[in-house]
Structures are given as structure tokens and as C-alpha cells.
């Protein structure tokens, strides 16, 4: 039974989501603020954390930053009423793996939790080359087993979702991947044609991978998807 730490200051939302998660088969610890969330996380590490962004005192972003600073890599799903791209980027910058915008459908929350839990399972060793299964493209190097990546001599600080997205693009270097394929491989479901979710993640990944280097590897193929090219 997967364990979920749920931090949401709105009592009605907290109680309803906790009940829904329990019926879905999760063991839920529900708290009302960021201080309680950190205390619960320190008492016993959950399999996944669901954080409301806007909480009094210590908010969800601060909780996320503290856990990541402590080296905690537990998957984190953010609940937010903030729909602007900079607000979403703030969550990713804090170390969140995914987010859901309020008001949300509980089935969407379930789907995202399942996807995050699947990706949290250590990958099986792959049959690879003599370089220890590392993936290289231009000056990009990825170690899938250690979940580390470098651009030249610079190690990239990536969230779980950013790493998965970069690895997918690098494994298919030179191949244009359409939006539906990426959604299926990374999240396990398609957000629909109007979603900006993928664009937000690609934009943030570019800021970490391409902008400091000055030579773009990640390219947009308008109306289709994205591709990683060596030059």
C-alpha cells in the first residue's frame, strides 16, 4: 500500500482528497500546513508527497525546498490555484516533480500519482555499450543508472521529471517525438491538446541544459513536438 503525505490547508479539500486516496488504496497522512508536513516527512518517509502551494506560514514551495535541500528525493506533486507559467516554474524550481491546477478532477490526481510512483522505481539495468550504459549526444552525457547528467564538465541539477524528459530525448537523438508520445512515456497519459504542461517542462529544461552552454540541443518542431539534435 503506497504511503501518501498530503498537506492542504483547506479542510474540505484535504478531507475529500484524503478519503478519495484511501478508497483508491493509499495509506494517507493528512496535515494542514507546512510545519506539520515537514514534521510528518521527518517521522517517516512517505512514498509520495502532495503539497498545496498556498499554505499559511510555511508554504508548499518552502516545504519542497527544505526536503530537496536535505537530499530527500521523494516524488512531490504540487496542488496550485496559480495557473501562470512563472508560478508553475517556481514549483519546478523548488524541486517539484509535477503539479495539478485547482479545481482538479480527482482521477487526474490519481493518474499523476501513479505515473510518479512508476518513475520512482529504480530502472532495470539495460544492455548497453562499453561506456557503462551512458548516453552521449554532443557534449551532453547522461548516466541513467545513477540518474546524473552533464553538459560538458557542468553537472546538471535536474528534477525527476526533467531528468526523465532529457533521457527520453537523448535516447531518441535526431528523432522528432510528438507531444502524445512524450506525454505517454513521461507521464503515462495525455493532458490533451490545450495543455501547456509539456512546454513548461521543456522550457525549464532548456534553461538548465542549453542556455548556459549557448549551443541549443533541444529543438521545437512546430505543430509536432521536440527533438534533441547534436548540432
ZAGULUM-75706 format. One line per 4 residues: number of its first residue (from 1); their letters; for each residue y, z, x of C-alpha. Coordinates in Angstrom, 3 decimals. Each point is the difference from the previous one (the first is absolute). Layout:
ZAGULUM-75706
NUM> a> Y Z X | ...
END
This chain:
ZAGULUM-75706
1> xxxx> 0.000 0.000 0.000 | 3.244 -1.125 1.731 | 2.668 2.691 0.272 | 3.583 -0.781 -1.009
5> xxxx> 3.136 1.999 0.737 | 2.553 -0.839 -2.710 | 3.630 1.098 0.424 | 2.226 -0.754 -3.008
9> xxxx> 2.862 2.176 -1.269 | -0.043 -1.410 -3.548 | -2.460 2.295 -1.803 | -0.961 -2.538 -2.677
13> xxxx> -0.722 -2.752 2.528 | -1.785 2.433 2.341 | -2.274 1.384 -2.708 | -0.763 -3.390 -1.537
17> xxxx> -0.778 -1.637 3.345 | -2.075 2.964 1.159 | -2.087 -0.191 -3.186 | -0.444 -3.755 0.350
21> xxxx> -1.058 0.317 3.641 | -2.466 2.766 -0.859 | -1.563 -2.140 -2.735 | -0.217 -2.852 2.514
25> xxxx> -2.097 2.191 2.290 | 2.512 1.433 2.463 | 0.353 3.644 1.008 | 3.727 0.591 -0.483
29> xxxx> 2.367 2.566 1.474 | 3.309 -0.358 -1.863 | 3.245 1.563 1.278 | 3.613 -0.152 -1.134
33> xxxx> 2.013 -0.441 3.208 | -0.052 -0.996 3.638 | -0.375 3.506 1.396 | -3.139 0.560 -2.068
37> xxxx> -1.261 -3.441 0.994 | 0.247 0.776 3.726 | -1.650 3.384 -0.496 | -2.874 -1.583 -1.945
41> xxxx> -0.426 -2.754 2.600 | -0.202 2.604 2.761 | -2.518 2.147 -1.898 | -2.484 -2.808 -0.420
45> xxxx> 0.362 -3.663 0.878 | -0.327 -2.182 -3.124 | -1.469 -3.478 0.020 | 3.251 -1.440 -1.356
49> xxxx> 3.526 1.223 -0.803 | 2.150 -1.102 -2.955 | 3.670 0.913 0.459 | 2.956 -0.296 -2.327
53> xxxx> 3.036 -1.120 2.004 | 2.656 1.897 -1.948 | -0.918 3.699 0.138 | 2.425 2.933 0.336
57> xxxx> 0.366 1.597 3.402 | -2.546 -1.710 2.245 | -0.474 -3.463 -1.487 | -2.937 -2.378 0.316
61> xxxx> 1.466 -1.900 2.933 | 0.430 3.216 1.973 | -3.565 1.062 -0.776 | -1.224 -3.384 1.183
65> xxxx> 2.003 0.214 3.239 | -1.282 3.505 0.773 | -3.642 -0.959 -0.541 | 0.324 -3.083 2.169
69> xxxx> 1.823 1.940 2.722 | -2.930 2.439 0.018 | -2.368 -2.916 0.571 | -1.431 0.102 -3.534
73> xxxx> -1.180 -3.531 -0.903 | -1.111 0.803 -3.552 | 0.832 -2.972 -2.290 | 3.225 0.649 -1.946
77> xxxx> 0.992 -1.632 -3.284 | 3.634 0.482 -1.034 | 1.176 0.248 -3.614 | 3.594 -1.171 -0.327
81> xxxx> 2.567 -0.879 -2.624 | 2.006 -1.778 2.713 | -0.598 -3.735 -0.265 | 2.395 -1.428 2.599
85> xxxx> -1.508 -1.425 3.182 | 1.828 2.444 2.369 | -1.463 2.910 -1.963 | -3.507 -1.420 0.340
89> xxxx> 0.550 -0.600 3.708 | 1.063 3.643 0.382 | -3.413 1.030 -1.284 | -1.799 -2.311 2.390
93> xxxx> 2.206 1.200 2.848 | -0.994 3.575 -0.797 | -3.650 -0.999 0.439 | -1.168 -0.665 -3.561
97> xxxx> -2.828 -2.490 -0.495 | 0.867 -1.249 -3.493 | 2.224 0.777 -2.953 | 0.063 -0.224 -3.791
101> xxxx> 3.239 -0.429 -1.948 | 0.575 2.163 -3.084 | -0.752 -0.428 -2.817 | -3.489 -0.956 1.116
105> xxxx> -3.320 -0.834 -1.611 | -2.600 2.581 0.997 | -2.535 -2.791 0.581 | 2.309 -1.389 2.695
109> xxxx> 0.062 3.424 1.675 | -3.808 0.095 -0.095 | -0.231 -3.484 1.526 | 2.355 0.850 2.833
113> xxxx> -1.805 3.251 0.731 | -3.342 -1.826 0.152 | 1.467 -2.556 2.394 | 1.479 2.679 2.272
117> xxxx> -3.253 1.952 0.052 | -1.998 -3.136 0.861 | 2.303 -0.725 2.919 | -0.213 3.606 1.214
121> xxxx> -3.703 -0.473 0.806 | -0.378 -0.769 3.741 | -0.803 -3.692 0.504 | -3.476 -1.034 1.038
125> xxxx> -0.208 -1.289 3.575 | 0.276 -3.776 -0.065 | -1.874 -2.480 2.125 | 2.652 -1.114 2.433
129> xxxx> 0.921 -1.303 3.383 | -0.174 1.563 3.434 | 3.533 1.372 -0.378 | -1.284 2.878 -2.166
133> xxxx> 0.646 -1.711 -3.320 | 3.761 -0.060 0.479 | 1.961 -2.682 -1.833 | 2.668 -1.867 1.950
137> xxxx> 2.650 -2.514 -1.014 | 2.791 -0.889 2.422 | 1.137 3.399 1.359 | -1.384 1.885 -3.005
141> xxxx> -3.118 2.098 0.592 | -1.864 1.948 -2.694 | -2.833 2.486 0.464 | -1.592 0.260 -3.478
145> xxxx> -2.351 2.843 0.866 | 2.719 2.209 1.474 | 2.488 -1.305 -2.606 | 2.646 -0.614 2.669
149> xxxx> 2.162 -3.056 0.604 | 2.361 -1.181 2.736 | 2.648 -2.689 0.322 | 0.087 -0.585 3.725
153> xxxx> 0.116 3.435 1.637 | 1.547 1.602 -3.109 | -2.367 1.883 -2.283 | 0.781 -0.501 -3.678
157> xxxx> 0.404 3.005 -2.287 | -1.605 -1.268 -3.206 | -0.971 1.586 -3.296 | -3.535 -0.526 -1.272
161> xxxx> 1.081 -2.851 -2.289 | 2.111 -1.674 2.688 | -2.909 0.107 2.448 | -2.416 -1.475 -2.554
165> xxxx> 2.452 -2.790 -0.827 | 0.652 -0.842 3.655 | -3.729 0.007 0.779 | -0.704 -2.328 -2.931
169> xxxx> 2.676 -2.467 1.123 | -1.126 0.153 3.649 | -3.674 -0.543 -0.855 | 1.090 -3.134 -1.858
173> xxxx> 2.512 -1.153 2.613 | 1.304 -3.474 -0.870 | -1.409 0.147 -3.544 | 2.389 0.322 -2.928
177> xxxx> -1.133 2.837 -2.269 | 1.244 -0.180 -3.582 | 1.380 3.002 -1.851 | -3.106 0.498 -2.154
181> xxxx> -2.300 0.060 3.038 | 2.146 2.552 1.799 | 0.283 2.227 -3.072 | -3.764 -0.120 -0.464
185> xxxx> -0.819 0.735 3.650 | 2.587 2.741 0.536 | 0.390 1.690 -3.380 | -3.113 -1.147 -1.835
189> xxxx> 1.941 -1.448 -2.948 | 2.907 -2.338 -0.766 | 3.357 1.470 -0.987 | 0.967 -3.131 -1.965
193> xxxx> 2.398 -2.880 0.657 | 3.183 2.057 -0.414 | -0.907 2.709 2.511 | 2.106 0.501 3.127
197> xxxx> -2.488 2.450 1.493 | -1.425 -2.385 2.600 | 3.437 -1.281 1.026 | 1.140 3.568 0.633
201> xxxx> -2.976 0.726 2.262 | 0.321 -3.296 1.887 | 3.717 0.589 0.507 | -0.584 3.455 1.368
205> xxxx> -2.849 -1.223 2.216 | 2.297 -2.672 1.444 | 2.555 2.650 0.891 | -2.626 1.745 2.132
209> xxxx> -1.899 -2.986 1.407 | 2.445 -2.904 0.284 | 3.599 1.173 0.181 | -0.204 2.077 3.210
213> xxxx> -1.846 -2.864 1.728 | 2.380 -2.714 -1.197 | -2.884 -2.457 -0.415 | -1.342 -0.099 -3.573
217> xxxx> -3.759 -0.065 -0.507 | -0.053 0.607 -3.780 | 1.213 -2.980 -2.039 | 0.625 -0.558 -3.700
221> xxxx> -1.418 -3.116 -1.615 | 2.260 -0.261 -3.028 | -1.828 -0.004 -3.302 | -3.362 0.637 1.674
225> xxxx> -0.215 3.077 2.199 | 0.114 1.043 3.645 | -1.456 -1.022 3.357 | -0.067 1.406 3.507
229> xxx> 0.635 -2.692 2.612 | -0.123 0.375 3.769 | 3.082 -2.121 0.571
END
